[in-house]
Amino acid sequence: MRVIRLASLLVFLSCCSAQILFGQVNTAGLSGLVTNAAGSAIAGVKVKMSNTATGYVRAVITDRFGYYTLRNMPIGHYGIAAEEDGFSLVEESIGIFDSERFRG
């Protein structure tokens, strides 16, 4: 009987700690639409985010509608750049923080 109680307590504590650890995930996301000067969406644009403190880099390509999404990015300050042949390079700075989702 004592072994069953101990095992039940361990299972309960494991479940509780898993929830606490899940809450410690420090990620955020960014999504947006890339357009030209006339406001038309541009497909195939490389969008790159670089964490200014750690050097972590992620890149995606816009879909056929000009949209991009970067999920599960470590929080921090980033430089974001968009480049495509025939267009000027566009660079911005952005800070993303815990559990936030940005659209730009």
N, C-alpha and C positions, 0 to 999 in steps of 0.2 A: 504494500500500500504506500509506503514511504517513497519507494522508487518511482511509482507512478506520479505522485505529487511532485517530486523533484523534476521528472521528465516534463510534466505539464508546465511547471514554472519556467523551465528552460525554453520550451517552445514559445510560451507567452512572451518572455523577455526578448527572444530572438525576433519575434514579430514586431514588438514595440521598437526595438533598435533599428530594424529595417526601415520603419516609417520615419524615424528621426534622421537616419542617414540619407534617405531619399529627399528629405527636406533640405539637405545641405548642398544639393547640386547647384552650382553657380554658373548657369548658362543663360543665354538670351538668344534672340534671333533678329534678323533683319531681312526685310523683303522690299521690293520696289519695282518700278517700271522705268525703263530707259527709253527716252524719246529724243528726237532731233529737234532743231529750232522751230520747226513747223508743228511740233506736237505729235508727230507720227511715231509709233513704237518701232524700236530697232531690235531685230532678232540677231542672235549670235554675238552679242557684246560680251567681252570678258570683264567680269566684275570681281575685283580682288580686294580682300580685307587683310590688313597686316596689323597685328597688335604691336603698338609702339613700345611697350615695356618688355615683352617676351620674344618678339620676333615671329610669333605664331602666324601663319599665313593660310588662308583658304580662298579658293577661287571657284567661281561658277560661271556658266554661260547663260545668257538670257534665252528664254524659250521663244517660240515663233511669234508670241504676242508681246515680246519685250520684257517679260517679267522675270525676276530672279528671286531666290529665297536662300538664305544662309541660316540654318538651324543649329542649335546646340553650340553656339559660339561661347568660349570662355569669356567671362565679363572683363571689361577693361576699356581702354582707349585705343581706337583703331584709326588707321588711315585707310580710306576706301578709294579705289581708283576704277574707272571704267574706260576701256579702250577698244577701238574697232578701227580697222583700216578705212581710211577716207574721212575719219572724224578726229577732232581734237581730243587729247587725253584730258579727262576730267578727274580731279582729285579733291577730296574733302576729308575732314576729321570728324569723328563721331565717338561718343562714349556710349557703350551699352552696359547695362547693369542687370543684376539678378532678376531673373524671370520676366524681363521686359521683352516686348516684341515691338520693333519699329517698322514703320512702313515709310519709304521715302522714294 
